[in-house]
Amino acid sequence: MLTATPLHPRLLPAGLLAFAVVLSACEPSVRVEAPRDPITINLNVRLDADVRVRLEESAREDIQSNPDIF
């Protein structure tokens, strides 16, 4: 039968210290920085959709008022 040998009382704190040093060396670093270029938001899509809806409504009204246009 195998028996575990007890650790020397001075080895346990040294082992824990070595483990803590190795663990802290592997800690990732995270940096939060502001972007160098300004942030731009392009709102032309919404404006384009609004213009298309207005043109479709106008075209529908013109076709209804002039059925012989086409």
Secondary structure, 3 states (H helix, E strand, C coil): CCCCCCCCCCHHHHHHHHHHHHHHHCCCCCCCCCCCCCCCCCCHHHHHHHHHHHHHHHHHHHHHHCHHHC
